[in-house]
Amino acid sequence: MEYVLQTKGLTKRFGNKAAVNNVNLNVKKGDIYGFIGKNGAGKTTLIRLVSGLARPNEGSIKLFESENLDNERRKTGTMIENPAVFPGLTAKQNLHYYCRLLGLDPSTTIDEMLRLVGLEDTGRKKAKNFSLGMKQRLAIAIALLDDPEFLMLDEPINGLDPTGIKEIRELVLKLNKEKSITILISSHILGELSKIATRYGIINNGVMVDEFTKEELLHRCVGELEVKVDLVNKAIEILSKLSQVPNYRVIDDNTIRFVNEPDKAGMINTELAKNGITIMSSSVVGQDLEDYFMQLMENK
């Protein structure tokens, strides 16, 4: 599997504070990578390091599996923090300016970009009169002008109303599926990222907490059968002799949790009771995605 972005031991300090601290991050080709963290966690700093707007103190960055960053950054588009648009210009005029800045032919690029981000009908309307969602889409269009293979979007849904969030979400999916663009999208709005991300990275206080795929996340958050018993060790000994017990883990001196397979719950309880184990409770427990993310960040 080809990697679009890899960082190893990436560190950026401001004075005595490490805004990014020994971060290993891996974005595979085709990913929509949800980069999650609270405000001030280090998301923007890392994106600035990757895009060349800041220099790391330590560590390495690879783009498209190469350390020739000057060359590989040409394949990358970036939108960092506030939309970089000129308020007194129309959407078309903004794109025209950036085409000239990048040495691109506006006649072959602008109309396609406006259609792609859904701003083809804005006409002479100035960007200062755009909604925040429209400004964000225009900023994404600017980041797409040089036909990047990898797009980094820093908090593109921050401050948007539900309609604006939906528009950005649909645009990200469209770029990924129709244009085959790998996307890293940072946010602290966990519920929205869970609708589009195929892979996640959690950062907290500059430290990379964990990376996992969408499938791994769903598996971790699926409900578990929690059984509280009087004798955990004896219960495990009994269950280990059975051939069809789902995977389990011991939580504490009285609690065992099993991967939730509803048809196995009765068998587990019956076997334990039959062998003299007192079952104090048996129930299905689980967490929603946001609870899981918050738990990860609070534990670091």
N, C-alpha and C positions, 0 to 999 in steps of 0.2 A: 504494500500500500504506500503510495507516494505521500510524503508530507509537504504541505505548503508552508507551514511555519513550525519551527522548533526553537525553543530557548532552553539553555542549560545553565543553571546557576546564575541566572540573570539578576543583577543587583544594581539598584540606583539609590544613592544616599543623598539627602539634602542635610548638610551638617551632620549631626549625630543620628538622624532618623533615616531608616531605610524605608523608602516609599515602596520599593520592590525589593524583596529579600530572597535571594537564592531560588528564583522561580524556574521550574521546569514546566514548559507548556508545549502541547503537541496538537496541531491542527492538521487533520488529514484532508487530502483533496476531496472535494465534494461535500465537506461538512458545512452545516450551519452550527457554528460553535458558540454556545451561550456562555459568555464570560460574566460571571456573577460575583457581585460583592457590594457591600454597603458603600455609601458615599465616602470617599477618602480611603478606600481599601487598596488602591493602587492600580485600578483598571486603566485610567487615562494615562498614567505615567508609563505603563507597559506598552500601550499602543504608541505613545510618542517615541519610545525607545525603538520599537520595531520599524516605525516609519522614518526614523532618522532625525526626528525633531529634538531628541535628547541623546546624550551619550551615557552608556552604562559605566559604572565603576568596575564591575566584574561580570564575568559570564560571557556567553556567546549566543548569537542569533543566526539561525539558518532560514533562508527563504527559498522555497522550491529545492530544498536539500543542498543549497549552495551557500557559502560564506561570502560570495561576491555580492555584497548587499547593494552597492551602487547600481549594478546591472539588474538585479532581481527586483529591486524596489520599483522599477519601471512597469512591472506587471501588477503592481499593487495600487489600489485606490483607498483613500482614507477620508473619513469625516470625523473630526474631533471636536467635541464640546459644541459650542454654538454654531449654527449654520453660517458658513462663510459666504454670504451673499451681499450684493450691493443693494441697499433698500430703494435707491432712486432709479434702479433699472428694472426692466421687465425680465421675465424668465429667459426669453430669447436673448436679450442683451447681455444678461449675466453669463450665459453659456458662450456667447460670441466672445466676450472678454477673455474667458478662461481658455477657449480654443486658441486664440491668438497667443496667450501666455505660454501654452504648451506646444505651439507650432503646428496645430492641427488645422485642417480645412473645415471651416464652419459649415460650408454648404453641404457637406456629406455627413455631418454629425448631429447638428442641433435638432433638426426636426425629429430624427429618430429618438434622441434622448428625451425630448419633451413627451413624445408618445409613450415611451417606455415607463416614465414616472407619472403619467396621467396629468400633465400640465400643458397639453397641446392647445387647449381652448382658453388659456389665460390672456392671450392677445396683448393689449397695451397696459394691462394692469401692472402696477409697480409692485415690486417684491415687498415693500413696506406695508402694503395693503393685503398681503397674503396671510392666511392663517398659519399658525406655527407648524401644522402638519404639512402645508404646502411648501413652507420654507425648508423643512426637513427633506422633502422629496426633491426640491431643487438642489439642495446641497448634495444629496445622493447622486443626482444627475451629473453634477460637477465632478464628483469622485469617479464617475463611470466614463468620463469623456475619453480617456486614453485606453479604453477597452481592457480593463484589468482582469486578471484571472483570480485575484484575491482582493476582497473588499473588507475593510475594517470600519465598523460603525460604532462610534462611542456614544452611548445613551441616546439613540435616535428616537425613542418613544417617551423620553422624559418630559413631563409637562403637557403631553397631548391629551385631548379628550378621547372618549372611546372611538369616535369615528376616525380621528387621526391615527390612533394606535392600530386600528384595523387596516387602514390604508398602508401603513408602513409594513405591517405583518404580511399583507398580501404581496407587496412589492418585493420584500426579501425572499419569499417563497418563489415568486416569479423569476427573479434573477438567478436563484439557485437552480431551479428546475429547467427553465427555458434557455438561460445563458450559460449554464454550467459554471457559475461563479461560486467559489468557496467563500464563505462569509464568516467573519468573527463579529459578533454583536454583543456589546457590553450593556448591562442593565442591572438594576436592583429590583425591577418589576418581575418577580419570579413567575407569576401565573402566565404572563404573556410569553416569556421565553420558552416555557414548557410546551407551548402550542407549536413551536417551529424548530427548536433546536434538536439536532441529531447527536450532539456531544456537548458536554459541559465541563467548565473549569470553575472552581470556587476559589476566590482569593479573599483573604481577610488580614488586615493590618500588614499588607505587603507580602504575606506568606501564601503560597499555593496550598490550599487545604486538600483538594482532591480533584481528580479528573475521572469522568465516567461517561459511558454512552447513554443514550435515551433508554435502551433496553435494560441496562444495568440499573438505571434510576427507577424504572417501573418495577423491576424485580425487588429492589430494596424497599419500595414503598407499598408493596402489596401486603394485604392483611396477613397476619400470622395467627396461628392457634396458640393461645397462651394458656398453659396449664400450671396451676399452683398446687404443689403437693407437700406432704410432710417430710418425705425422705427423697431428696433429689438424686443422690448417688445410687440408691437402690432402684429408683425409677429408670435411670439411664441404663443400669445393668440389665433390667428386664427388657427394655426396648431394644437394646443392642442385639438381643437374641432373635428378634423378629425380622422377617425378610422384607417386609413392605412398610417400613416406617419412613416418613418423609424426613428430609434434613432438619436438624434441630440445633439449637444453641441454648446454653445455660445462661440465664440472666442474673440470678442470685441464688441464695440458699434454698429458696422455695419455688423458683419459677423456671420453667422450660418453655421455649417458643419453637414452634414447628412451622415449616413452610405450609401455608394454608391449603390443604386439600380436603374439602368438606367431607368426602366419602371416607376419609381416614380418621376423623375426629372420634367417631363412636368406637372404632376398633382400639384406638389408643387409650381412651378412658376405660373401656372394658378390661383390657389387659392389665392396666395398672391396678384397678380395683380388685380384680381377680387374684392378684398377687399381694394383696394386703396393703397397697398404697392408698392413703387417704387423699382424695382429690378435694381440695378446698374450693377451687373454682376452675372453670373451663370456658374460655370465651375467645372470640376473634378480635384482635387489636390491629391497629395500623395507623399510619400517619398520612396526611396529604402532602403534596410536594413541597409546599411552602414551609410546613413544619419541619420537614426533613432538611431543607436548605438552612433554615434558621438554626437547627440543632447542630449541623456541621460547623457553622460559623461561630456559634457560641462555645463550642468545645475547643476552639483554637485561640 
